[in-house]
Amino acid sequence: MSKPSIDLLPTSALINEDGSPLLIAGPCSAESEEQVLQTAHLIKNNVPGVTVYRAGVWKPRTRPNSFEGVGIPALKWLKRVKQETGLKVAVEVANTQHVYESLKAGIDILWIGARTTVNPFTVQEIADALRGVDIPVLVKNPVNPDLQLWLGAIERLNQAGIRQLGGIHRGFSTFDNAPYRNQPKWNSAIEFKRLVPELPLICDPSHIAGRRDLLQPIAQKAMDLAMDGLMIETHIDPSVALSDASQQVTPADLHKLLSSIRFTKEDADGEDHHLLEDMRRNIDQVDKELIEVLARRTRLSRTIGQYKKDHNMTILQVKRWDQMLEDILNKGINEGLDEKFVRAIFQTIHTNSINIQTEIVNGKVEA
């Protein structure tokens, strides 16, 4: 996948000047003026580091007749949050009307939700509505694991002139998400950072976890992967929340959670990293050797494919594969490797070998 060209401002409201992570907190839904303001004041007074207050004003729900947000009246409550606490305020927008109302209310940061990111038509309409406006916009990954859709939404906004942009990693909906609400698929987040390293990437542990008890390890993992911030749903009383009650925490529990996280840096200040560089050179050499071994194995797969073609043999030899996998797993375990890791690698290698042999047997390529 080619790296997109994104035109960003040298400074952004989505990046803290001191290099600390951007911390965003607030309820899933703005339910009442009292709930919004009380939660905001408790966060401001008791949770150091949080600079942005989030609240859902319009809620896209899976089924009708669920609480779908208060709508426009809630924007006035967020305006009071800004005035009384000094926190910036952020809301999700899913159509052009949401954009116009949010801009009119002086909202500081907008985000595009996972269900909206999947629809390029809607994203383009939002981008057109924002044309000529200087406001930070965060884009959540689409519900399905499609990195192209995620980057495409960001490109559409950038081409409309938005130059304060970032992503939100909130996990992906798959067939079996257990134990999470949405599978984190950390490799997708890593690839996002590789392709657009200049874009801040915020993690949303609340939507990945779906449960309060899973928030801490997910948030820690995000920080270990050099993400640029966290968005954590926080409610004054989650037990009575009108949406996503099980994944929200109280401001007091948010403080405990954030206090337990080890916030790391990509590079330690003022330290000599010669030893680290030596270890990196060693691992680079091992990676090169792995590629050479894989290339040798691929050549052998081609030779075997030609033999099977010449002797009219089936490509898949089930007993051979079963015995080979058992031997490999035992060898890996004896070497101290994780069984799932070894299994995943060799299933991928075997699938590639089957594909190569299939092309040779069917005459699409030569050995």
C-alpha positions as a LaTeX table, in Angstrom:
\begin{tabular}{lrrr}
\hline
Residue & $x$ (\AA) & $y$ (\AA) & $z$ (\AA) \\
\hline
Met1 & 0.00 & 0.00 & 0.00 \\
Ser2 & 1.43 & 3.38 & $-1.01$ \\
Lys3 & 1.89 & 6.09 & 1.57 \\
Pro4 & $-0.69$ & 8.89 & 1.23 \\
Ser5 & 0.46 & 12.48 & 1.03 \\
Ile6 & $-1.19$ & 14.47 & 3.82 \\
Asp7 & $-0.73$ & 18.24 & 4.17 \\
Leu8 & $-0.75$ & 19.12 & 7.87 \\
Leu9 & $-0.17$ & 22.24 & 9.93 \\
Pro10 & 3.18 & 22.28 & 11.78 \\
Thr11 & 1.26 & 22.59 & 15.07 \\
Ser12 & $-2.10$ & 21.09 & 15.93 \\
Ala13 & $-4.62$ & 21.09 & 18.75 \\
Leu14 & $-4.40$ & 17.30 & 18.54 \\
Ile15 & $-0.78$ & 17.23 & 19.75 \\
Asn16 & 0.40 & 18.48 & 23.14 \\
Glu17 & 3.43 & 20.74 & 22.89 \\
Asp18 & 5.23 & 18.96 & 25.75 \\
Gly19 & 4.93 & 15.60 & 24.01 \\
Ser20 & 2.51 & 14.19 & 26.58 \\
Pro21 & $-0.39$ & 12.08 & 25.31 \\
Leu22 & $-3.64$ & 13.82 & 24.39 \\
Leu23 & $-6.22$ & 12.68 & 26.94 \\
Ile24 & $-9.91$ & 12.90 & 26.02 \\
Ala25 & $-12.66$ & 11.93 & 28.46 \\
Gly26 & $-16.39$ & 12.35 & 28.88 \\
Pro27 & $-19.66$ & 10.44 & 28.64 \\
Cys28 & $-20.73$ & 8.27 & 25.76 \\
Ser29 & $-23.87$ & 10.41 & 25.55 \\
Ala30 & $-24.79$ & 13.86 & 26.79 \\
Glu31 & $-27.94$ & 12.90 & 28.68 \\
Ser32 & $-28.77$ & 15.97 & 30.77 \\
Glu33 & $-27.23$ & 19.34 & 31.56 \\
Glu34 & $-26.57$ & 18.25 & 35.14 \\
Gln35 & $-24.86$ & 15.01 & 34.08 \\
Val36 & $-22.70$ & 16.77 & 31.50 \\
Leu37 & $-21.57$ & 19.59 & 33.80 \\
Gln38 & $-21.00$ & 17.47 & 36.91 \\
Thr39 & $-18.92$ & 14.96 & 34.96 \\
Ala40 & $-16.90$ & 17.75 & 33.36 \\
His41 & $-16.14$ & 19.49 & 36.67 \\
Leu42 & $-15.08$ & 16.22 & 38.32 \\
Ile43 & $-12.76$ & 15.45 & 35.41 \\
Lys44 & $-11.29$ & 18.95 & 35.42 \\
Asn45 & $-10.72$ & 19.02 & 39.18 \\
Asn46 & $-9.64$ & 15.43 & 39.79 \\
Val47 & $-8.06$ & 13.98 & 36.64 \\
Pro48 & $-4.80$ & 15.75 & 35.72 \\
Gly49 & $-3.82$ & 15.69 & 32.07 \\
Val50 & $-7.28$ & 15.57 & 30.50 \\
Thr51 & $-7.64$ & 18.57 & 28.20 \\
Val52 & $-10.57$ & 17.57 & 25.97 \\
Tyr53 & $-14.13$ & 16.72 & 27.03 \\
Arg54 & $-16.07$ & 14.43 & 24.71 \\
Ala55 & $-19.81$ & 13.77 & 24.65 \\
Gly56 & $-22.12$ & 12.15 & 22.15 \\
Val57 & $-24.78$ & 14.60 & 21.01 \\
Trp58 & $-26.15$ & 12.49 & 18.15 \\
Lys59 & $-25.88$ & 8.74 & 18.71 \\
Pro60 & $-25.98$ & 6.28 & 15.79 \\
Arg61 & $-27.65$ & 3.20 & 17.28 \\
Thr62 & $-27.92$ & $-0.27$ & 15.82 \\
Arg63 & $-31.63$ & $-0.59$ & 16.56 \\
Pro64 & $-34.38$ & 2.06 & 16.49 \\
Asn65 & $-36.17$ & 3.18 & 19.66 \\
Ser66 & $-32.87$ & 3.28 & 21.57 \\
Phe67 & $-31.58$ & 6.52 & 23.08 \\
Glu68 & $-30.20$ & 8.39 & 20.06 \\
Gly69 & $-28.92$ & 11.48 & 21.83 \\
Val70 & $-30.42$ & 14.78 & 22.89 \\
Gly71 & $-29.27$ & 16.57 & 19.76 \\
Ile72 & $-28.87$ & 20.32 & 19.40 \\
Pro73 & $-29.84$ & 21.29 & 23.00 \\
Ala74 & $-26.81$ & 19.33 & 24.28 \\
Leu75 & $-24.47$ & 21.67 & 22.38 \\
Lys76 & $-25.44$ & 24.46 & 24.79 \\
Trp77 & $-24.38$ & 22.25 & 27.70 \\
Leu78 & $-20.98$ & 21.71 & 26.09 \\
Lys79 & $-20.67$ & 25.45 & 25.63 \\
Arg80 & $-21.08$ & 25.79 & 29.39 \\
Val81 & $-18.42$ & 23.12 & 29.93 \\
Lys82 & $-15.96$ & 25.23 & 27.94 \\
Gln83 & $-16.83$ & 28.39 & 29.84 \\
Glu84 & $-16.77$ & 26.86 & 33.32 \\
Thr85 & $-13.85$ & 24.40 & 33.06 \\
Gly86 & $-11.65$ & 25.63 & 30.23 \\
Leu87 & $-11.67$ & 22.15 & 28.71 \\
Lys88 & $-11.93$ & 21.88 & 24.94 \\
Val89 & $-15.05$ & 20.05 & 23.79 \\
Ala90 & $-15.43$ & 17.40 & 21.09 \\
Val91 & $-18.43$ & 15.78 & 19.43 \\
Glu92 & $-19.11$ & 13.20 & 16.75 \\
Val93 & $-20.61$ & 14.40 & 13.47 \\
Ala94 & $-22.30$ & 12.08 & 11.00 \\
Asn95 & $-23.82$ & 14.46 & 8.44 \\
Thr96 & $-23.63$ & 18.04 & 7.21 \\
Gln97 & $-26.32$ & 19.28 & 9.60 \\
His98 & $-24.27$ & 18.02 & 12.55 \\
Val99 & $-21.27$ & 19.90 & 11.17 \\
Tyr100 & $-23.14$ & 23.20 & 10.80 \\
Glu101 & $-24.69$ & 23.01 & 14.27 \\
Ser102 & $-21.37$ & 22.06 & 15.91 \\
Leu103 & $-19.49$ & 24.89 & 14.23 \\
Lys104 & $-22.23$ & 27.36 & 15.19 \\
Ala105 & $-21.95$ & 26.21 & 18.82 \\
Gly106 & $-18.18$ & 26.70 & 18.91 \\
Ile107 & $-17.22$ & 23.04 & 19.31 \\
Asp108 & $-13.41$ & 22.73 & 19.34 \\
Ile109 & $-12.83$ & 19.27 & 17.86 \\
Leu110 & $-14.97$ & 17.04 & 15.66 \\
Trp111 & $-14.69$ & 13.32 & 15.13 \\
Ile112 & $-16.12$ & 11.03 & 12.50 \\
Gly113 & $-17.46$ & 7.75 & 13.84 \\
Ala114 & $-16.70$ & 4.22 & 12.66 \\
Arg115 & $-20.09$ & 3.78 & 11.01 \\
Thr116 & $-19.62$ & 6.99 & 9.03 \\
Thr117 & $-16.03$ & 6.29 & 7.94 \\
Val118 & $-17.24$ & 3.27 & 5.94 \\
Asn119 & $-19.28$ & 5.49 & 3.58 \\
Pro120 & $-17.13$ & 7.62 & 1.23 \\
Phe121 & $-20.21$ & 9.55 & 0.07 \\
Thr122 & $-21.02$ & 10.70 & 3.60 \\
Val123 & $-17.39$ & 11.48 & 4.40 \\
Gln124 & $-17.15$ & 13.58 & 1.23 \\
Glu125 & $-20.28$ & 15.52 & 2.19 \\
Ile126 & $-18.82$ & 16.23 & 5.63 \\
Ala127 & $-15.52$ & 17.26 & 4.04 \\
Asp128 & $-17.33$ & 19.64 & 1.69 \\
Ala129 & $-19.24$ & 21.13 & 4.62 \\
Leu130 & $-15.92$ & 21.78 & 6.39 \\
Arg131 & $-14.21$ & 23.33 & 3.38 \\
Gly132 & $-12.54$ & 26.55 & 4.42 \\
Val133 & $-12.91$ & 25.83 & 8.16 \\
Asp134 & $-9.85$ & 25.51 & 10.40 \\
Ile135 & $-10.94$ & 22.90 & 12.95 \\
Pro136 & $-9.26$ & 19.69 & 14.16 \\
Val137 & $-10.94$ & 16.48 & 12.99 \\
Leu138 & $-10.33$ & 12.95 & 14.23 \\
Val139 & $-11.38$ & 9.96 & 12.12 \\
Lys140 & $-12.24$ & 6.64 & 13.72 \\
Asn141 & $-11.29$ & 3.47 & 11.90 \\
Pro142 & $-14.21$ & 1.91 & 9.98 \\
Val143 & $-16.08$ & $-0.92$ & 11.69 \\
Asn144 & $-14.57$ & $-3.39$ & 9.19 \\
Pro145 & $-10.78$ & $-3.84$ & 9.06 \\
Asp146 & $-10.15$ & $-1.80$ & 5.90 \\
Leu147 & $-7.12$ & 0.47 & 6.15 \\
Gln148 & $-7.79$ & 1.95 & 2.71 \\
Leu149 & $-11.22$ & 3.22 & 3.85 \\
Trp150 & $-9.69$ & 4.74 & 6.97 \\
Leu151 & $-6.93$ & 6.54 & 5.09 \\
Gly152 & $-9.32$ & 7.50 & 2.31 \\
Ala153 & $-11.58$ & 9.34 & 4.75 \\
Ile154 & $-8.60$ & 11.28 & 6.07 \\
Glu155 & $-7.48$ & 12.14 & 2.54 \\
Arg156 & $-10.94$ & 13.44 & 1.64 \\
Leu157 & $-10.89$ & 15.79 & 4.63 \\
Asn158 & $-7.35$ & 16.89 & 3.86 \\
Gln159 & $-8.21$ & 17.64 & 0.24 \\
Ala160 & $-11.05$ & 19.83 & 1.52 \\
Gly161 & $-8.48$ & 21.91 & 3.40 \\
Ile162 & $-8.57$ & 20.35 & 6.88 \\
Arg163 & $-4.96$ & 20.39 & 8.09 \\
Gln164 & $-5.40$ & 19.37 & 11.73 \\
Leu165 & $-6.16$ & 15.67 & 11.39 \\
Gly166 & $-5.75$ & 12.50 & 13.39 \\
Gly167 & $-7.01$ & 8.95 & 13.64 \\
Ile168 & $-8.83$ & 7.10 & 16.39 \\
His169 & $-8.18$ & 3.39 & 16.77 \\
Arg170 & $-11.39$ & 1.91 & 18.23 \\
Gly171 & $-11.12$ & $-1.69$ & 17.11 \\
Phe172 & $-12.90$ & $-3.67$ & 14.40 \\
Ser173 & $-16.07$ & $-5.72$ & 14.28 \\
Thr174 & $-15.35$ & $-9.33$ & 13.32 \\
Phe175 & $-17.22$ & $-12.62$ & 13.50 \\
Asp176 & $-15.89$ & $-13.45$ & 16.97 \\
Asn177 & $-14.74$ & $-10.44$ & 18.99 \\
Ala178 & $-14.46$ & $-12.19$ & 22.38 \\
Pro179 & $-13.35$ & $-11.09$ & 24.88 \\
Tyr180 & $-13.60$ & $-7.60$ & 23.33 \\
Arg181 & $-16.48$ & $-5.60$ & 21.98 \\
Asn182 & $-14.28$ & $-4.87$ & 18.95 \\
Gln183 & $-11.06$ & $-6.68$ & 18.10 \\
Pro184 & $-8.09$ & $-4.31$ & 18.49 \\
Lys185 & $-6.15$ & $-5.77$ & 15.53 \\
Trp186 & $-3.06$ & $-3.89$ & 16.68 \\
Asn187 & $-1.29$ & $-4.63$ & 13.38 \\
Ser188 & $-3.75$ & $-2.32$ & 11.62 \\
Ala189 & $-2.86$ & 0.51 & 14.01 \\
Ile190 & 0.85 & $-0.18$ & 13.52 \\
Glu191 & 0.44 & $-0.08$ & 9.74 \\
Phe192 & $-1.52$ & 3.18 & 10.03 \\
Lys193 & 1.39 & 4.73 & 11.94 \\
Arg194 & 3.88 & 3.39 & 9.40 \\
Leu195 & 2.00 & 4.86 & 6.45 \\
Val196 & 1.18 & 8.24 & 8.03 \\
Pro197 & 3.67 & 8.72 & 10.89 \\
Glu198 & 3.00 & 12.46 & 10.92 \\
Leu199 & $-0.66$ & 11.92 & 11.91 \\
Pro200 & $-1.49$ & 11.62 & 15.62 \\
Leu201 & $-3.24$ & 8.34 & 16.43 \\
Ile202 & $-5.50$ & 8.20 & 19.48 \\
Cys203 & $-6.70$ & 4.93 & 21.02 \\
Asp204 & $-10.30$ & 4.47 & 22.18 \\
Pro205 & $-10.04$ & 1.63 & 24.74 \\
Ser206 & $-13.73$ & 2.01 & 25.65 \\
His207 & $-15.02$ & 0.79 & 22.30 \\
Ile208 & $-12.35$ & $-1.89$ & 21.96 \\
Ala209 & $-13.07$ & $-3.30$ & 25.42 \\
Gly210 & $-16.79$ & $-2.84$ & 25.88 \\
Arg211 & $-16.06$ & $-3.60$ & 29.53 \\
Arg212 & $-14.52$ & $-1.52$ & 32.30 \\
Asp213 & $-12.27$ & $-4.35$ & 33.50 \\
Leu214 & $-10.44$ & $-4.53$ & 30.15 \\
Leu215 & $-9.70$ & $-0.82$ & 29.78 \\
Gln216 & $-6.36$ & $-0.69$ & 31.60 \\
Pro217 & $-4.45$ & $-3.35$ & 29.63 \\
Ile218 & $-5.75$ & $-1.97$ & 26.33 \\
Ala219 & $-4.75$ & 1.58 & 27.25 \\
Gln220 & $-1.31$ & 0.37 & 28.34 \\
Lys221 & $-0.84$ & $-1.55$ & 25.10 \\
Ala222 & $-1.73$ & 1.59 & 23.12 \\
Met223 & 0.89 & 3.60 & 24.99 \\
Asp224 & 3.47 & 0.83 & 24.51 \\
Leu225 & 2.79 & 1.07 & 20.77 \\
Ala226 & 3.61 & 4.81 & 20.82 \\
Met227 & 0.06 & 6.02 & 20.23 \\
Asp228 & $-0.49$ & 9.72 & 20.82 \\
Gly229 & $-3.37$ & 9.70 & 23.25 \\
Leu230 & $-6.44$ & 8.05 & 24.73 \\
Met231 & $-10.19$ & 8.66 & 24.51 \\
Ile232 & $-11.95$ & 7.06 & 27.48 \\
Glu233 & $-15.69$ & 7.26 & 28.13 \\
Thr234 & $-16.37$ & 8.72 & 31.58 \\
His235 & $-19.75$ & 9.16 & 33.28 \\
Ile236 & $-20.65$ & 10.51 & 36.70 \\
Asp237 & $-22.73$ & 7.36 & 37.31 \\
Pro238 & $-22.22$ & 4.66 & 34.64 \\
Ser239 & $-24.83$ & 2.39 & 36.22 \\
Val240 & $-27.61$ & 4.68 & 34.94 \\
Ala241 & $-26.01$ & 5.65 & 31.63 \\
Leu242 & $-28.43$ & 5.64 & 28.70 \\
Ser243 & $-25.85$ & 4.14 & 26.32 \\
Asp244 & $-22.80$ & 1.86 & 26.68 \\
Ala245 & $-23.05$ & 1.73 & 30.47 \\
Ser246 & $-20.71$ & $-1.27$ & 30.83 \\
Gln247 & $-17.70$ & 0.43 & 29.22 \\
Gln248 & $-17.82$ & 3.77 & 31.03 \\
Val249 & $-15.93$ & 4.68 & 34.20 \\
Thr250 & $-16.45$ & 7.32 & 36.87 \\
Pro251 & $-14.05$ & 10.28 & 36.99 \\
Ala252 & $-12.50$ & 8.76 & 40.13 \\
Asp253 & $-11.90$ & 5.45 & 38.36 \\
Leu254 & $-10.53$ & 7.30 & 35.34 \\
His255 & $-7.94$ & 8.91 & 37.62 \\
Lys256 & $-6.96$ & 5.49 & 38.98 \\
Leu257 & $-6.74$ & 4.05 & 35.48 \\
Leu258 & $-4.55$ & 6.83 & 34.13 \\
Ser259 & $-2.35$ & 6.73 & 37.24 \\
Ser260 & $-1.70$ & 3.03 & 36.61 \\
Ile261 & $-0.50$ & 3.50 & 33.04 \\
Arg262 & 3.18 & 3.66 & 32.22 \\
Phe263 & 3.52 & 6.50 & 29.72 \\
Thr264 & 6.60 & 5.79 & 27.65 \\
Lys265 & 8.55 & 7.66 & 24.97 \\
Glu266 & 9.95 & 6.41 & 21.68 \\
Asp267 & 13.39 & 7.68 & 22.73 \\
Ala268 & 14.80 & 8.31 & 26.19 \\
Asp269 & 16.19 & 11.82 & 26.60 \\
Gly270 & 19.96 & 12.26 & 26.71 \\
Glu271 & 20.89 & 8.57 & 26.77 \\
Asp272 & 23.41 & 6.62 & 24.73 \\
His273 & 21.65 & 3.97 & 22.65 \\
His274 & 24.69 & 2.12 & 21.25 \\
Leu275 & 23.62 & $-1.13$ & 22.90 \\
Leu276 & 20.10 & $-0.82$ & 21.44 \\
Glu277 & 21.51 & $-0.08$ & 17.99 \\
Asp278 & 23.74 & $-3.18$ & 18.22 \\
Met279 & 20.71 & $-5.32$ & 19.10 \\
Arg280 & 18.73 & $-3.78$ & 16.24 \\
Arg281 & 21.54 & $-4.58$ & 13.79 \\
Asn282 & 21.51 & $-8.17$ & 15.02 \\
Ile283 & 17.76 & $-8.50$ & 14.57 \\
Asp284 & 18.00 & $-6.90$ & 11.09 \\
Gln285 & 20.53 & $-9.58$ & 10.15 \\
Val286 & 18.23 & $-12.33$ & 11.45 \\
Asp287 & 15.37 & $-10.86$ & 9.39 \\
Lys288 & 17.52 & $-10.95$ & 6.24 \\
Glu289 & 18.37 & $-14.58$ & 6.95 \\
Leu290 & 14.66 & $-15.34$ & 7.39 \\
Ile291 & 13.93 & $-13.87$ & 3.96 \\
Glu292 & 16.69 & $-15.98$ & 2.41 \\
Val293 & 15.29 & $-19.12$ & 4.05 \\
Leu294 & 11.75 & $-18.28$ & 2.87 \\
Ala295 & 13.06 & $-17.74$ & $-0.66$ \\
Arg296 & 14.76 & $-21.16$ & $-0.59$ \\
Arg297 & 11.56 & $-22.74$ & 0.68 \\
Thr298 & 9.55 & $-21.06$ & $-2.08$ \\
Arg299 & 11.88 & $-22.47$ & $-4.72$ \\
Leu300 & 11.44 & $-25.94$ & $-3.22$ \\
Ser301 & 7.64 & $-25.49$ & $-3.29$ \\
Arg302 & 7.85 & $-24.73$ & $-7.01$ \\
Thr303 & 9.91 & $-27.87$ & $-7.60$ \\
Ile304 & 7.45 & $-29.98$ & $-5.61$ \\
Gly305 & 4.55 & $-28.44$ & $-7.55$ \\
Gln306 & 6.15 & $-29.47$ & $-10.85$ \\
Tyr307 & 6.73 & $-33.00$ & $-9.55$ \\
Lys308 & 3.08 & $-33.33$ & $-8.49$ \\
Lys309 & 1.97 & $-32.04$ & $-11.90$ \\
Asp310 & 4.20 & $-34.51$ & $-13.74$ \\
His311 & 2.94 & $-37.42$ & $-11.62$ \\
Asn312 & $-0.74$ & $-36.37$ & $-11.50$ \\
Met313 & $-0.78$ & $-36.00$ & $-7.71$ \\
Thr314 & $-3.07$ & $-33.93$ & $-5.50$ \\
Ile315 & $-1.57$ & $-30.70$ & $-4.23$ \\
Leu316 & $-2.72$ & $-31.11$ & $-0.63$ \\
Gln317 & $-1.22$ & $-34.11$ & 1.17 \\
Val318 & $-3.24$ & $-34.06$ & 4.40 \\
Lys319 & $-1.27$ & $-36.69$ & 6.34 \\
Arg320 & 2.02 & $-35.06$ & 5.38 \\
Trp321 & 0.80 & $-31.60$ & 6.47 \\
Asp322 & $-0.61$ & $-32.93$ & 9.73 \\
Gln323 & 2.66 & $-34.66$ & 10.65 \\
Met324 & 4.75 & $-31.70$ & 9.52 \\
Leu325 & 2.71 & $-29.25$ & 11.64 \\
Glu326 & 2.93 & $-31.51$ & 14.70 \\
Asp327 & 6.71 & $-31.78$ & 14.34 \\
Ile328 & 7.11 & $-28.05$ & 13.85 \\
Leu329 & 4.94 & $-27.19$ & 16.85 \\
Asn330 & 6.90 & $-29.59$ & 19.08 \\
Lys331 & 10.16 & $-28.10$ & 17.85 \\
Gly332 & 8.90 & $-24.57$ & 18.49 \\
Ile333 & 7.71 & $-25.40$ & 22.00 \\
Asn334 & 11.06 & $-27.01$ & 22.80 \\
Glu335 & 12.74 & $-23.78$ & 21.65 \\
Gly336 & 10.56 & $-21.74$ & 24.00 \\
Leu337 & 8.28 & $-20.29$ & 21.32 \\
Asp338 & 4.56 & $-19.65$ & 21.74 \\
Glu339 & 2.52 & $-22.40$ & 20.09 \\
Lys340 & $-0.07$ & $-20.01$ & 18.60 \\
Phe341 & 2.72 & $-17.90$ & 17.11 \\
Val342 & 4.40 & $-20.90$ & 15.47 \\
Arg343 & 1.09 & $-22.29$ & 14.24 \\
Ala344 & 0.07 & $-18.98$ & 12.65 \\
Ile345 & 3.42 & $-18.61$ & 10.87 \\
Phe346 & 3.49 & $-22.11$ & 9.41 \\
Gln347 & $-0.17$ & $-22.09$ & 8.42 \\
Thr348 & 0.61 & $-18.94$ & 6.41 \\
Ile349 & 3.74 & $-20.54$ & 4.92 \\
His350 & 1.81 & $-23.70$ & 4.03 \\
Thr351 & $-1.02$ & $-21.71$ & 2.42 \\
Asn352 & 1.52 & $-19.84$ & 0.31 \\
Ser353 & 3.11 & $-23.14$ & $-0.74$ \\
Ile354 & $-0.30$ & $-24.55$ & $-1.72$ \\
Asn355 & $-1.01$ & $-21.43$ & $-3.80$ \\
Ile356 & 2.35 & $-21.70$ & $-5.60$ \\
Gln357 & 1.83 & $-25.38$ & $-6.38$ \\
Thr358 & $-1.74$ & $-24.73$ & $-7.57$ \\
Glu359 & $-0.52$ & $-22.17$ & $-10.11$ \\
Ile360 & 2.12 & $-24.61$ & $-11.41$ \\
Val361 & $-0.25$ & $-27.57$ & $-11.62$ \\
Asn362 & $-2.82$ & $-25.43$ & $-13.47$ \\
Gly363 & $-0.20$ & $-24.16$ & $-15.87$ \\
Lys364 & $-0.41$ & $-20.50$ & $-14.80$ \\
Val365 & 3.32 & $-20.33$ & $-14.02$ \\
Glu366 & 6.36 & $-22.49$ & $-14.57$ \\
Ala367 & 8.44 & $-24.06$ & $-11.81$ \\
\hline
\end{tabular}
